[in-house]
Amino acid sequence: MSNEVQLTDAQIDAIAEKAAEKAFQKIYQNVGKSVLTKLAWVAGAAVVGIFMWLGNHNSLPK
């Protein structure tokens, strides 16, 4: 007699999504809002900087 449970891909995806959500909540609680806010600003500034650099070098599609 086997106790193995068969899960569908949708069930596995739902479990993985929930696990990622819980992990992010733990990180958010442990690291703190201010650090995550600073990281978001740095990431946003980096993206803007990359687009500006690409635009100045005519690398963006027209």
C-alpha distances in whole Angstrom, upper triangle without the diagonal:
4,7,9,12,14,18,21,24,26,23,23,27,28,26,28,31,30,30,33,35,34,35,38,38,38,40,43,43,43,46,48,49,52,51,49,52,54,51,51,55,55,52,54,58,56,55,59,60,58,59,63,63,62,64,67,66,66,62,61,61,63
4,5,9,11,15,18,21,23,20,20,24,24,22,24,27,27,26,29,31,30,31,34,35,35,37,39,40,40,42,44,46,49,47,45,48,50,47,47,51,51,49,51,54,52,51,55,56,54,56,59,59,58,60,63,62,62,58,57,57,60
4,6,10,13,16,19,21,18,18,21,21,19,21,24,24,23,26,28,27,28,31,32,31,34,36,36,36,39,41,42,46,44,42,45,47,45,45,48,48,46,48,51,50,49,52,54,52,53,57,57,56,58,61,61,60,57,55,55,58
4,7,10,13,16,18,15,14,18,19,17,19,22,21,21,24,26,25,26,29,30,30,32,34,35,35,37,39,41,44,42,40,43,45,42,42,46,46,43,45,48,47,46,49,51,49,50,54,54,53,55,58,57,57,53,52,52,55
4,6,10,13,14,12,12,15,16,14,16,19,19,19,22,23,23,24,27,28,28,30,32,33,34,36,38,39,42,40,38,41,43,40,40,44,44,41,43,46,45,44,47,49,47,48,52,52,51,53,56,55,55,51,50,50,52
4,7,10,12,10,10,14,14,13,15,18,18,19,21,23,23,25,27,28,29,31,33,34,35,36,38,39,42,41,38,40,43,40,39,43,43,40,42,45,44,42,46,47,45,46,50,50,49,51,54,53,52,49,47,47,50
4,7,8,6,6,10,11,10,12,15,15,16,18,20,21,22,24,25,26,28,30,31,32,34,35,36,39,38,35,37,39,37,36,40,40,37,38,42,40,39,42,44,42,43,46,47,45,48,51,50,49,46,44,44,46
4,5,5,6,9,10,11,12,14,15,17,18,20,21,23,24,26,27,29,30,32,33,34,36,36,39,38,34,37,39,36,35,39,39,36,37,41,39,37,40,43,41,41,45,45,43,45,49,48,47,44,42,41,43
4,5,5,6,9,10,10,12,14,15,16,18,20,21,22,24,26,27,28,30,31,32,34,34,37,35,32,34,36,33,32,36,36,33,34,37,36,34,37,39,37,37,41,41,40,42,45,44,43,40,38,37,40
4,5,5,6,9,10,10,12,14,15,16,18,20,21,23,24,26,27,29,30,31,32,32,35,34,31,33,35,32,31,34,35,32,33,36,35,33,36,38,36,36,40,41,39,41,44,44,43,40,38,37,39
4,5,5,6,9,10,11,12,14,15,17,18,20,21,23,24,26,27,29,30,31,31,34,33,30,32,35,32,31,35,35,32,34,37,36,34,38,40,38,38,42,43,41,43,46,46,45,42,40,40,42
4,5,5,6,9,10,10,12,14,15,16,18,20,21,22,24,26,27,28,30,30,33,32,28,31,33,30,29,33,33,30,32,35,34,33,36,38,36,37,40,41,39,42,45,44,44,40,39,38,41
4,5,5,6,9,10,10,12,14,15,16,18,20,21,22,24,26,27,28,28,31,29,26,28,30,28,26,30,30,27,29,32,31,29,32,35,33,33,37,38,36,38,41,41,40,37,35,35,37
4,5,5,6,9,10,11,12,14,15,17,18,20,21,23,24,26,26,26,30,29,25,27,30,28,26,30,31,28,29,33,32,30,33,36,34,35,38,39,38,40,43,43,42,39,37,37,39
4,5,5,6,9,10,11,12,14,15,17,18,20,21,22,24,25,26,29,28,25,27,30,27,26,30,31,28,30,33,32,31,34,36,35,36,39,40,39,41,44,44,44,40,39,39,41
4,5,5,6,9,10,10,12,14,15,16,18,20,21,22,24,24,27,25,22,25,27,24,24,28,28,25,27,30,29,28,31,33,32,33,36,37,36,38,41,41,41,37,36,36,39
4,5,5,6,9,10,11,12,14,15,16,18,20,21,22,22,25,24,20,23,25,22,21,25,26,23,24,28,27,26,29,31,30,31,34,35,34,36,39,39,39,36,34,34,37
4,5,5,6,9,10,11,12,14,15,17,18,20,21,21,24,23,20,23,25,23,22,26,27,25,26,30,29,28,31,33,32,33,36,37,37,39,42,42,42,39,37,37,40
4,5,5,6,9,10,11,12,14,15,16,18,20,20,23,22,19,22,25,22,22,26,26,24,26,29,29,28,31,33,32,33,36,37,37,39,42,42,42,39,37,38,41
4,5,5,6,9,10,11,12,14,15,16,18,18,21,19,16,19,21,19,18,22,23,20,22,25,25,24,27,29,28,29,33,33,33,35,38,38,38,35,34,34,37
4,5,5,6,9,10,10,12,14,15,16,16,19,18,15,18,20,18,18,21,22,20,22,25,25,24,27,29,29,30,33,34,34,36,38,39,39,36,34,35,38
4,5,5,6,9,10,11,12,14,15,16,19,18,16,19,21,20,19,23,24,22,24,27,27,27,30,32,32,33,36,37,37,39,41,42,42,39,37,39,41
4,5,5,6,9,10,11,12,14,15,18,16,14,17,19,17,18,21,22,20,23,25,25,25,28,30,29,31,34,34,35,37,39,40,40,37,36,37,40
4,5,5,6,9,10,10,11,12,15,14,11,14,16,14,14,18,19,17,19,22,22,22,25,27,27,28,31,32,32,34,36,37,38,35,33,35,37
4,5,5,6,9,10,10,11,14,14,12,14,17,16,16,19,20,19,21,24,25,25,27,29,29,31,33,34,35,37,39,40,40,38,36,38,40
4,5,5,6,8,10,12,15,14,12,16,18,16,17,21,21,21,23,26,26,26,29,30,31,32,35,36,36,38,40,41,42,40,38,40,42
4,5,5,6,8,10,12,11,9,13,14,13,14,18,18,17,20,22,22,23,26,27,27,29,32,32,33,35,37,38,39,37,35,37,40
4,6,6,6,6,10,9,7,10,13,12,13,16,17,17,18,21,22,22,25,26,27,28,31,32,33,34,36,38,39,36,35,37,39
4,6,5,8,11,11,10,13,15,15,16,19,20,20,22,24,25,26,28,30,31,32,34,35,36,38,40,41,42,40,39,40,43
4,6,9,11,10,11,14,15,15,17,19,20,20,22,24,25,26,29,30,31,33,34,35,36,38,40,41,43,40,39,41,44
4,7,8,7,7,11,12,11,13,16,16,17,19,21,21,23,25,26,27,29,31,32,33,35,37,38,39,37,36,39,41
4,6,6,7,9,10,11,13,15,16,17,19,20,22,23,25,26,27,29,31,32,33,35,37,38,39,37,36,39,41
4,6,5,6,9,10,10,12,14,15,16,18,20,21,22,24,26,27,28,30,32,33,34,36,37,36,34,36,38
4,5,5,6,9,10,11,12,14,15,16,18,20,21,22,24,26,27,28,30,31,33,35,36,35,33,36,38
4,5,5,6,9,10,11,12,14,15,16,18,20,21,22,24,26,27,29,30,31,33,35,33,32,34,37
4,5,5,6,9,10,10,12,14,15,16,18,20,21,23,24,25,27,28,30,31,33,31,30,32,34
4,5,5,6,9,10,10,12,14,15,17,18,20,21,22,24,26,27,28,30,32,30,29,31,33
4,5,5,6,9,10,10,12,14,15,16,18,20,21,22,24,26,27,28,30,29,28,30,32
4,5,5,6,8,10,10,12,14,15,16,18,20,21,22,24,25,27,28,27,26,28,31
4,5,5,6,8,10,11,12,14,15,17,18,20,21,22,24,26,27,25,24,26,28
4,5,5,6,8,10,10,12,14,15,16,18,20,21,22,24,26,24,23,26,27
4,5,5,6,9,10,10,12,14,15,16,18,20,21,22,24,23,22,25,27
4,5,5,6,9,10,11,13,14,15,17,18,20,21,23,21,20,22,25
4,5,5,6,9,10,11,12,14,15,16,18,20,21,20,18,21,23
4,5,5,6,9,10,10,12,14,15,16,18,20,19,18,21,23
4,5,5,6,9,10,10,12,14,15,16,18,17,16,19,22
4,5,5,6,9,10,11,12,14,15,16,15,13,16,19
4,5,5,6,9,10,10,12,14,15,14,13,16,18
4,5,5,6,9,10,10,12,14,13,13,17,18
4,5,5,6,8,10,11,12,11,10,14,16
4,5,5,6,9,10,10,9,8,11,13
4,5,5,6,9,10,10,9,13,14
4,5,5,6,9,9,9,13,15
4,5,5,6,5,6,10,12
4,5,5,6,6,9,10
4,6,8,9,12,13
4,5,8,11,13
4,6,8,9
4,7,9
4,6
4
